Amino acid sequence: MGVRTNAPSFPGAGALRETGRLYSLGLDVVRLTFRRPFQARELIQQFWFIASVSILPTALVAIPFGAVIALHIGSLTAQIGAQSFTGAASVLAIIQQASPIVTALLIAGAGGSAMCADLGSRTIREEIDAMEVLGVSPIQRLIVPRVLAAMGVAAFLNGMVSVVGVLGGYFFNVIMQNGTPGAYLASFSALAQLPDLWISEIKAVIFGFVAAIVASYRGLNPKGGPKGVGDAVNQSVVITFLLLFLLNLVLTTLYLQLVPAKGS
């Protein structure tokens, strides 16, 4: 009997292979970011495009997020007699958790899906192969500006979501739950600290990087023609959501372990 050379791979080999290629693309983007020529015009165009498709949905989503958090925390603090801490709990929850998550989900859902569709259409039209034949790196020319644009937009939108969410939480707590404006603001200033804002911005930038890398990878590797492009867009959004929640868990755990609470 001959020796079998095409033995079936172990379960999950395809997923590991895809993960490795995704990780390799991320490393290539980081490496080529500092190589000239830098595509400044493409960066500006992509920044404006991602911001234009993401800013309005993000602002509209931030209002109910802040309202839900404020209403739930206000109801809970009223039950346990800790209304004076409503402002601190609401604002910290919005800044540390809700704001970067909302920003990342909208970046991935709006900007990332459009990015994946654009790169996928270029791939099936063989534009990416033509660039490689001409000696032009598609990663440096197309992917790096898109990744940097997504990171920049995520940082700016995160600040906007924080402001809108805090204002929405203030309105719903003070107006609808008869909270005290002075207590709301005083408790926030007493418990909040600058690292809370830093971790929010760091999360947003990392989430923007991950969303752009996943969208770019799926856009560069569609399967089955135009239908494959649509499938790649759906896959990129789902994969990004899963990675974002996992990364949020890791970053939040590290932050709570490394940064002491104010007053401790």
C-alpha positions in Angstrom: 0.0 0.0 0.0 1.2 3.5 -0.8 1.7 6.2 1.7 -1.1 8.7 1.9 0.1 12.2 1.2 -3.2 14.0 1.3 -4.3 13.2 4.8 -7.2 15.3 6.0 -6.3 18.2 8.2 -7.4 18.4 11.7 -10.7 20.3 12.5 -10.2 24.0 12.8 -7.1 24.1 10.5 -8.9 26.4 8.1 -9.8 28.8 10.9 -6.3 28.8 12.2 -5.0 29.5 8.7 -7.3 32.4 8.2 -6.4 33.8 11.6 -2.7 33.6 10.7 -3.3 35.4 7.5 -5.3 38.1 9.2 -2.5 38.6 11.8 0.0 38.7 9.0 -1.9 41.5 7.2 -2.0 43.5 10.4 1.7 43.2 10.8 2.2 44.2 7.2 0.0 47.3 7.7 2.1 48.3 10.7 5.3 47.8 8.9 4.3 49.6 5.7 2.8 52.6 7.6 6.3 54.0 8.0 7.4 53.4 4.4 7.4 56.1 1.8 5.7 57.2 -0.3 2.8 57.9 2.1 -0.6 58.1 0.5 -1.8 61.3 2.2 -4.5 62.1 -0.4 -6.0 58.6 -0.1 -5.9 59.0 3.7 -7.8 62.2 3.6 -10.4 60.8 1.2 -11.0 57.7 3.3 -11.1 59.7 6.5 -13.8 61.9 5.1 -15.7 59.0 3.6 -15.7 56.9 6.8 -16.7 60.0 8.9 -19.5 60.9 6.5 -21.2 57.5 6.6 -20.6 57.0 10.4 -21.1 60.3 12.2 -24.9 60.7 12.0 -25.7 57.0 12.9 -23.2 57.2 15.7 -24.7 60.3 17.2 -28.2 58.9 16.9 -27.2 55.6 18.6 -25.3 57.4 21.4 -28.5 59.2 22.7 -30.5 56.0 23.5 -27.4 54.3 24.9 -26.8 57.1 27.3 -30.5 57.2 28.2 -30.7 53.5 28.9 -27.6 53.5 31.1 -28.8 56.6 33.0 -32.3 55.3 33.5 -31.2 51.9 34.7 -28.5 53.2 37.1 -30.8 56.0 38.3 -33.5 53.4 39.2 -30.9 51.1 40.9 -29.3 53.9 43.0 -32.8 55.1 44.0 -33.6 51.6 45.3 -30.5 51.3 47.4 -30.5 55.0 48.5 -27.4 56.1 46.6 -28.8 58.7 44.3 -25.7 60.9 44.9 -23.6 58.4 42.9 -25.9 58.3 39.9 -23.8 60.8 37.9 -20.5 59.1 38.5 -21.8 55.6 37.7 -23.6 56.8 34.5 -20.8 58.9 33.1 -18.1 56.3 33.8 -20.1 53.5 32.3 -20.7 55.7 29.2 -17.1 56.8 28.8 -15.3 53.5 29.6 -17.7 51.0 28.0 -20.5 52.3 25.9 -18.7 55.0 24.0 -15.9 52.9 22.4 -18.2 50.0 21.8 -20.8 52.2 20.0 -18.1 53.9 18.0 -16.5 50.6 16.9 -19.8 48.9 16.0 -20.7 51.9 13.8 -17.3 52.0 12.2 -17.4 48.3 11.4 -21.0 48.3 10.3 -21.0 51.4 8.2 -17.4 52.3 7.2 -16.0 48.7 7.4 -18.7 47.2 5.2 -18.2 49.9 2.6 -14.4 49.4 2.8 -14.8 45.6 2.4 -17.2 46.0 -0.6 -14.8 48.4 -2.3 -11.8 46.2 -2.0 -13.8 43.1 -2.9 -15.0 44.7 -6.1 -11.4 45.7 -6.9 -10.3 42.1 -6.3 -12.8 40.4 -8.5 -12.0 42.9 -11.3 -8.4 41.9 -10.9 -7.3 45.4 -10.1 -5.3 44.1 -7.0 -3.5 41.6 -9.2 -2.7 44.3 -11.8 -1.2 46.5 -9.0 1.0 43.6 -7.9 2.2 43.0 -11.5 3.1 46.7 -11.8 5.2 46.4 -8.6 2.8 48.5 -6.5 2.0 47.2 -3.1 -1.8 47.1 -2.7 -1.4 47.1 1.1 0.7 50.2 1.1 -1.4 52.0 -1.5 -4.9 51.0 -0.4 -5.0 49.3 3.0 -2.7 51.5 5.1 -4.6 54.7 4.4 -7.9 53.0 5.1 -6.7 51.6 8.4 -5.3 54.9 9.6 -8.5 56.7 8.5 -10.6 54.2 10.5 -8.4 54.7 13.6 -8.6 58.5 13.3 -12.4 58.6 12.8 -12.8 56.2 15.7 -10.9 58.5 18.0 -12.9 61.5 17.0 -16.3 59.8 17.1 -15.5 58.3 20.5 -15.2 61.8 21.9 -18.4 62.8 20.3 -20.3 59.8 21.6 -18.9 60.5 25.1 -20.3 64.0 25.0 -23.6 63.1 23.5 -24.0 60.1 25.9 -23.2 62.2 29.0 -25.6 64.9 28.0 -28.3 62.4 27.2 -27.7 60.7 30.6 -27.8 64.0 32.4 -31.1 65.0 30.7 -32.9 61.7 31.4 -31.6 61.5 35.0 -32.3 65.1 36.0 -35.5 65.8 34.0 -37.2 62.4 33.9 -36.1 60.9 37.2 -36.0 64.2 39.2 -32.3 64.0 40.0 -30.3 66.8 41.3 -28.0 68.5 38.8 -25.4 69.5 41.4 -25.2 65.9 42.8 -24.9 64.5 39.3 -21.9 66.7 38.4 -20.3 66.5 41.9 -20.3 62.7 42.0 -18.7 62.5 38.6 -15.9 64.9 39.4 -15.3 63.1 42.7 -14.9 59.6 41.2 -13.7 60.1 37.6 -10.1 60.5 36.6 -8.1 61.2 33.5 -7.1 57.6 32.8 -10.8 56.8 32.3 -10.8 59.0 29.2 -7.5 57.6 28.0 -8.6 54.0 28.1 -11.8 55.0 26.2 -9.7 56.6 23.4 -7.2 53.7 23.4 -10.1 51.3 23.0 -11.6 53.3 20.2 -8.3 53.4 18.3 -7.6 49.7 18.7 -11.2 48.8 17.8 -10.9 51.0 14.7 -7.7 49.2 13.7 -9.2 45.8 14.1 -12.4 46.8 12.2 -10.3 48.1 9.3 -8.0 45.1 9.2 -10.8 42.6 9.2 -12.7 44.5 6.5 -9.6 44.8 4.3 -8.7 41.1 4.7 -12.2 39.9 3.7 -12.2 42.4 0.9 -8.9 41.1 -0.5 -10.1 37.5 -0.2 -13.7 37.2 -1.6 -14.8 33.8 -3.0 -17.3 33.2 -5.8 -17.4 36.5 -7.7 -19.9 39.2 -6.9 -21.9 36.9 -4.5 -18.6 36.3 -2.7 -18.2 40.0 -2.2 -21.5 40.2 -0.4 -20.7 37.2 1.7 -17.3 38.8 2.6 -19.0 42.0 3.8 -21.3 40.0 6.1 -18.5 37.9 7.4 -16.3 41.0 8.1 -19.0 42.6 10.2 -19.7 39.5 12.2 -16.0 38.7 12.8 -15.3 42.3 13.8 -18.2 42.3 16.3 -16.8 39.1 17.9 -13.3 40.4 18.1 -14.3 43.8 19.5 -16.2 42.3 22.4 -13.3 39.9 23.2 -10.8 42.8 23.0 -13.1 45.0 25.2 -13.1 42.3 27.9 -9.3 42.0 27.8 -8.6 45.8 27.8 -11.2 46.4 30.6 -9.7 43.7 32.8 -6.2 45.0 32.3 -7.3 48.6 33.0 -9.1 47.7 36.2 -6.1 45.7 37.4 -3.4 48.3 36.5 -5.1 51.6 37.2 -6.2 52.1 40.8 -9.6 53.7 41.4 -9.6 57.3 42.4 -9.3 57.8 46.2 -8.0 54.3 46.8 
